[in-house]
Amino acid sequence: MKISNFEISSKTFIIAEIGINHNGDIEIAKKLISAAKDAGCDAVKFQKRTVDVVYTSAELENLRESPFGKTNGDLKRGLEFGFEEYSEIDRFCKEIDILWFASPWDEQSVDFLEKFDVPCYKIAAASLTDKGLLEKIKATGKPILLSTGMSTLEEIDKAVALLGKENLLLFHCQSLYPLPPQKVNLNAINTLKNRYDVPVGYSGHEVDSVLSAVAVGLGALAVERHFTLDRNMWGSDHKASIIPSEMKDMIDNIRLVEIALGSGEINILPDEIAVKQKLRRVESL
């Protein structure tokens, strides 16, 4: 499976999920993109919503204090980037050579993202049962990354049947923010691999840089982590995100695991021959 020029099977595909951690500020978004690139990420991901489609009028009118105003609608519109901001994101990512894409939460957002010819689409766990959105994304012909959080196997079965297995990568995911280690359930990676026979990745929400490397050891071919400059920043997703130094540590650990996994073949290493001659006392089998 390829995403742009990246061959998923060649090494672990690392995604920094910026989401809405830009806090509606394009300069913060660019700092996050630069930090992700410096840490060794292969891609950054955003979230795109048509606010008046995704949320009901009643939801938007609910009182909710934020830097953008007094209602939930003020908050949602304040966090949403438009064409000008995404044009700058597209330009900047090309300039520093990092892929970008997004999770569209509605069909109009797919049309919006197609204007930028994004290399793939990520379907958020919350959208796994949205038939119209899944059909819209499938019709683009782009590779699809599907998070399986908050879903039953039966729901995942239906989504995979609709999307098809070609150019599909499933992400094991638990939709808790942040995610306690005892609820990570990394063995689900093999459950998904065995049931669907497609590439599987890991989308984590724990505040930890080690477990994602363990996921790679268990067969995850892609890792997505929420990413922030500072967990103390204002906003709902920062507390469940990792900071640049943790992202770099995580990627270093993942690359070490990739090297250590080896081929799986059993044989005597050339370096072992002298050790064998020195230490093995009896050859009588």
N, C-alpha and C positions, 0 to 999 in steps of 0.2 A: 504494500500500500504506500503510495506516494502523496505527500502534501507539498505542493510546489516542487522544488528540487530535492526535498528531504525524503529519503527512503526510510520508512518507519522501522523496518526490520534491521537496519544497519546499526543503529544505536538508539538509545532511549530519547524520545521526543519530549523536550521540557517546555512547558507552557506556564508563563506567569499570568495568572488570572488577575488582571487589574480591575475588571468589572466596573464598579462605581467608586472605587477607592481614589479616583481622581477628584472627587468632591465637586464635580462640575467645573473644574479649572483646567484648561488645556495645558498650562505650564506645569502643573502637578503631574498631569498625564505624561508629558514629555520627560519629566524627571524619572518617573516610574519606568518608562520605556528604556531610557538610558541605563538605569540601574539594573534592569532585567538583562539587557545586552551585556553589561559588564560582568554580571554574575555567571553568564554562560548559557542563558536561556535561548531556545530556538525560536520562540514565538511569544507574543503577548496577546491576550484576549480581553475583549470588552463585552458589555451587555448593551443590546439595542432594543428599545421599546417605543411603540407608538402609544404615548401615555393615555390618550383618550380611548384607545381600543383595549389596552391591557387592564385598565382599572375602570370601575363603574363611577358614575357621577357621585354617588353616595360616598364611595371610598375616597374620592378626591376632595370632597368637601369636609371630611373629618378633620377635627382640630389636631394639629401636630406642629409644635414649635420647631423651627429649624432656622439656619442662617438665611433661608430663602423666603421665609414668611410664616404664616400661622396655620396653614392647612397642609394636609397630605399632598394635595395637588401642587402647592407651591414647592414642596420638597421634590416630588417626582419630576416636575418640569425643570427645576433647577439643576438636577443631577443628569439630565438627558442631553447628550451632545447631538448637534445637528450637522448639516452638510459641511459647514465651514470648519467645524472642529475635526470631523473625520477626514476632511481633505488634508488638514494639517497633520493628522496622525498618519495618514497614508504617505504623505511626502516625507515626514520625518523618519518613519520606519524604513522606507526605501533608502534614505540618505545614510542611515547607520547599519543597514543590511540586517534587519530582523523581520520575520513574518508577523502579520497581525490579522486577526479575524475576530468574530464576535458571536455571541449567542443571541439570535433574534427571538423575541418573545411573542411575535405576532407576524402574520403574513406580510403586512405592509413593510415591516422591518427587513424582511428578506429582499423585497424589491429595492429598498434603500441600500442595503449592503451590496447588492449586485452591481450597483453603479461603480463600485470600487474593485470589482472582480476579485473578491476575497478568495483565498486558496482553498478554503473548506468552511464547514459550518459546525458549530458546537450546539447541540440541543441540551438545554438545561434539564436537570431532573424534574423540575416543576412542569416542564412541557412534554414529558414523555408520552402522555396520553392525549395530546392535542393532535387529532388526526389531520385536520386541515393544515396545520403548520408543518407536520411531518411530510405530508404530500407535497407541499410547496417547496420545502427544502430538497426533497428527493428529485423534484423536477429540474433543479439547477444542474444536476449531474456532477456536483462537487463531492469530494470525500466528506463523510459525516462522522462526527464524534458524538456519542450519545451517553450521557450520564444516567446511571440506573438508581440513584438515590431515591428514597421514599417510594419504591416500586416493588410490586410482587413479581414473582417469576412469570405469572400469567400475563401481567401487563407488559413485561419486557418481551415475552413471546410475541405478542401482538405487534409491538413496535418494530421488532426485528423482521417479522413477516411482511409488514408494510414497507419498510425501508429496503429490504433485501440485504444480503450479506456482502455483496461486492462493494468495496470502498467504504466499509463500515468498521468503526473501532468503538467498542464498548468501554466505558469507564466504570469500574467499581467505585461506588461513592456512598457515603452515609451522610444524610442531610441534617447534620447538627453543627452548630456554629458557636464556639469551637467544638471539636469532636474529642471526647475522652478516649484515651488509648484502649481501654477495655471494650470499646464499641467499634473499633476500626474494622475488625473482621477481615483481615487481609487474605485469608483462605478462600474468600469469595471470588478472588481473581481466577483461581483454577476452576471453580464452579462455572463461571461465565465462559471460560475457554472451552471446557468440555461440553457444555450444553449447546453452545452456538457455533463453535468452530470458526471464530473470527478473532482478530487481534484484540487484546484487552489492555487497558491502561488503568491508572489509579488517579482519582481526583480526591485529594485529601483536604480536610479542614482542621486537622489537629495542629496545635502550635508546637511543632517538632520538626527537626530536619533529618531524623534518622529513619523513621518508619517508611518514608517514600523509597529509600534505598532498599529496604527489606522487600517492598512491593516489587521492585525490579528483580530482586533475587528470586521472587516467586513467579516471575514471568511477565510482569507489566512492561509493555513496550512504549508507553507514554506516561508522563506524570504531569498533572496540573495542580498548581498550588495558588491559593489566593495570596496576593502580594501587596505590601504596603511599604511606605517609607518609614512609618512610625506607628506602632499599634495604639499610641495615645492620641492620634489624630481624631478629629470629629468624624463620625460616620458609623454606620451599622456593621460594616464588614471588616473593619480594621482589626478588631480583637481576634478574629479567626484567620488572620493572615500572617505570613512570615515576612521578615524584614530582609534587606539585601544581603547582610552578612550570613543570615541563616539560609537564604537561597543558594549562595555560593557554597556553603558547607554541604548542603543537600546534594548539589550537583557534583561536587568533588566526591562525595560518598557514592553516588550513583555510578560515576565513571570508574571508581575503584571496584565496585561490585561487578560491572560489566567485564572488566579485565579478569577478575577472580573467578568468574563463572566458568571460563574455559570451554573446551569442546565436549566434555563429558566422556571422552575416550579414556580407557584405562591402559596405561603402558608405563614402562620405566623411562623416566626423564634422563636424557644424557648426563645431566648434572648429578643424578642419583647413582650412577654406576660406581664411582669411586667410593661413595658412602656405603653402598651395598657390599662391596668387596671388603670394606673395613669392619662393618658391623654385623653382617650376617654370618653366624657361626657354623650353621649346619645347612647343607643342601641335600636332603635325603628323601624328598617327596618323589 
